[in-house]
Amino acid sequence: MNKIFLFVSCIFTNFSVFAHEHVAIGTSWTNPSQLVVDGPDTTDTTYLPSGETFSSQDAPQFPGGCFVGLLTFTTEIETANVKTLDITSSYNPEVQLISVDGPEGALFSFWENNSITPTWSRMTGWRQATTDRPSFPVALNAYGHIHGRAFTTDRPGSYTVVFRINNILFASADYRLTFKAVSPPPLSIRMKDGNVVISFRKRTASSLSHPGFSYDIEIKQNLTDDKWSLIETRPNELSHPLDATSEIIEAIVPINNSRGFFRIIEYY
C-alpha cells in the first residue's frame, strides 16, 4: 500500500478577474454648487501574495504582498443622489484623504494605476493637516474615471477611511468608507475513498454591489515548482466551479501522486 503524504498550503489570493466597485462623483440634483458622493459603505480587500497576478487588465504590475481591493471614483454615473458633472465646467474634482483609523500601527495605501509602489501611505490614527493633504484626481480633464487604482492595507482588520471630494470652488460632505481586510478561513483536509476532500467556510461579501466570492483549487507536487496547476478548470473567466453558494465549500480532489501542496484562490 502506498502512503500518501498530504502537505497543505492554504493561500488565498485574487485571480485575474476582479470586480471593482464604483463611487459616483457629481453635483446635487437640487444644488449645482454642491459636490456629492454616492458609493458603498463597506468594501472588501483580499490578501495577494507577492508575485501573484492581481488583475491582468487593470493592474498588471501590482507587486502583491498585502490586502488589496480596486475602487473606481467616477464622474460618469448618475444615481438618485448624484447628477453627472457638466463636462464644459471647470470642476476638476480631486479626492482628498481626511483620516485613517484601524488596527494600531497598520498602514493604508493608495496606488495609482500601473504603479509598482504606493503613491502615498498613511498610518492608522492619521489626520489631515495643512501641510499633509494626500489626494488624487477623480479623472483627467474632470470627466470620466481611471481603472486600476488599488487601495491596500498591510495587515488584516477593519479600516475606517474618510475621503472628501474637493475642487477650487466646492467641497462634498465627508465620505466614510470601511475597508474590511479579512484573513482567509481555515482550510481542512481529509481522505475519503482514495480522494482528498478539501473544505472551508465561505466568506460573505461585505458590500451588496458584488455577488460574493468564488474559489479555485490549485496544486503543486513540490513547492520548488515554478507554477501552480488548476485542479478544476473554469469554462470561462466569468464562470467558476466553486461559487460560494453554501456555508461550507467542499471539493473532492483525486490524488494521482504521493504528495501534493494545495492552495485556494479567492476572487470576486
N, C-alpha and C positions, 0 to 999 in steps of 0.2 A: 504494500500500500504506500503510495506516495504521500508525503507530508506536504501540506500547503501552508506556507508561511504568509500571513497577511500583514502587510505594512500599510498603515493608513496615513495619508497626508491630507488633512482637511483644510483646504484653502478655498475661500470664497472670493470671487473676483467678478469683474464685469466683462461681458463679451462685446463684440464689435457693434451689436445692435443695442443701442442705449437710448431710452426715451429722455427727452429734455423737456422740462416744464417751461411755460411762458409766463412772464409778468408783463401785463399791459400797462403802458405809459401813455397818458394823453391829458386832455383837459376835461373839466366838469361839463356835463351837458347843459347845465344851467349857468355856469360862470366860466367863460373862456379865459379868464385870468388865473384860474386855479388849476395847477397841475394835480393829477390824480393817479394813483397806483392801484392796480387790481391784479392780485396774484394769490398763490396758495399761502396758507398759514404755516404749513409744515412741508418739508421735503426730505427725502431720504438720501443718504450718502452710503456707499458700499466700499469695502476695502479692496484696493487694487494692489497686488504685489508689484514690486519693482520689476520693470522689464516686460510686463504683460500688456497686451493690446487693450486699450480702453475704448476708443471709438475711432475706427479706421477712417470714418468720413469726417467727423467733426474735430477730433483731437488726436491725430495720428502720432504726434511726437510726445504726447504726455508720458512722463517717465514712471509714474506709479509710486508706490511706497507710502500710500496714505488713503484716507477715506475721501471719496470724491463723488461729486454729482454735477450734472450740467444744468444750467439755468440761463434762459434767454430772456433778457429785457427787450421789449419791442414797442415801437410806436405804430404798428400796423394793425393791431387788433382792437376792435370796438367791443365793449361789453355794456352791461346795464349801467355801469358806473363811469366808463371811460369813453370819451369821444376821441377819435384819432386826431393827431396834430395836423394842422394846416401846413403842407409842405412848402408853401410860399412864405411862411413865417420864419422868424429867427429864433425859435425856441432853443434848439440845440441842447436838449437836456442831458445832464450827467447824473450818474448815481453816486451819491456820497455815502461813505461808511460813517455811521454815527456812534455805534457802540457794539461791543462783542462781550457776551457772557457765556460761560460754560465751565467745563472741568478746570480746576485750578492748574495753571501752568501750561494749558493747551494752546495750540496755535491755529488760527483761522486764516486762510489764504485765498486770494483771487488770482486766477491765471488767465491772462489774455489768450485769445485763440492762437494756436501754434506755438505757445511758449513752452520752453523746457525748464524754466524756473519761475517761481511765483512773481507776479507783477508787484504785489505787496502782501504783507503778512502782518497780523496783529495778535498779541497775546489776549487771552480772556481777561476781562476786567478793564480792557482799554476803553477810553472815551475820546471822542473827537476834541481837538484843541485848535486854537487859532493857527498854530504852526504845524499842525499834523492833521491833514484832511485827505486821506486816501480816497480815490474816486476812479470812475471810468465812464466814458461816453456811452449813452444808450446805443447810438449808431452813428455812422459817418453822415454828415450833412443832415442831421436831425431826424430824417425819416428812414425807418427800416429796422433791421436787427442784425446781430452778429452771432453766428453759431460758433460752437467750440470753446466757449468760455466756461472754465471749471471753477468750482468752489470746493475747497478741501479743508480737512482737519487732520491733525497728526495723531489723534487718539479717539477712541470711542466715547460716546456721551451725547448729551443734548446741548445744543448751542443756540442761544437766542441772539440773533444779529439784527440790528436796526439800520435800515437804509433811509435815505431821503433823496428825492428827485429835485434837482435844482437847475436853474439857469440864471442868466443875468437879471431877469425880471421877477420870476416867481419861484416858489418852492412848494412841494407837496407836504402833506402830513407825513409823519414818520411811518415807514412800512416795516413791520416787525415780522421776521421770518425765523422759524425754528428749523435748524438743520439737525436731523437725527442720524448720528453715526453709530450704527449698531453692530456689535461683533457678531460673527456668524453663529448659528446654533450648533450645538454639539452633534457630531456625526457618530452614529453607531453602526456596527458591522457584525454580521453573524453568518454562519454556514447553514445552508438548508438544501438538502437533496443534491449536493455536489456543486451548488452555486453559492455565490456571495450575495447576501441581502444587505443593502445599504439603506439606512433610513435616517431621517432627520425631521425636525419640526419646522414647518414653513414659517417664513417671516411675513407679516402683514404690512402692506404698504401704508405709510403714514398719510399720504396725500390721496385724495379721491380722483385726481386728474390722470392717474395711470392705473391699469387694472391689477397690478401686483407683480410678484416676482416669478420668474421661470428659472429652470436649472438644467444644466448638463452635467454628465459624469465623464471624467477623463481618467486615463490610466497610464502609468509608466511601469515598465518591468524593472528599471533601475533609475535611481534618482539622478545618475550621471547622464542619462539620455538627454538629447537636445530638446525633444518635443514631447508634449503630452498627446495622447491619442483619444479621440472621442469614442466612447463605447456605444452611444446611441447617436445616430446622425439625424440632424434636422432635415425635414423635407425642403424647407426654405428658411430664409433668415427670420421670417416673422412667425414661424410656427415651430413650437418647441415640444420635445417629448415629455418633459417633466413640469408641466404647468402646475403651479401651487394651488390646486383647487380643493385640497383636503388638508386637515390639520397636520397629518403625518405624511410626508413624502417617502415612498418606498420604491426601490428599484432592485430587480433581480439581475445580477451580472454573472454570466458564465465565466468560469475560470479555466483558462487554457494553458496556464503556466504555473510554476511552483510558487511564485510570489507576485505581488502587484502593489503599487502605490496608487492610491486613488485621491482624487480631489473633485470637489463640486464647484461649478461655475454658476454664479448667481447674477442675473441681469433682469432688466425690465424694459 
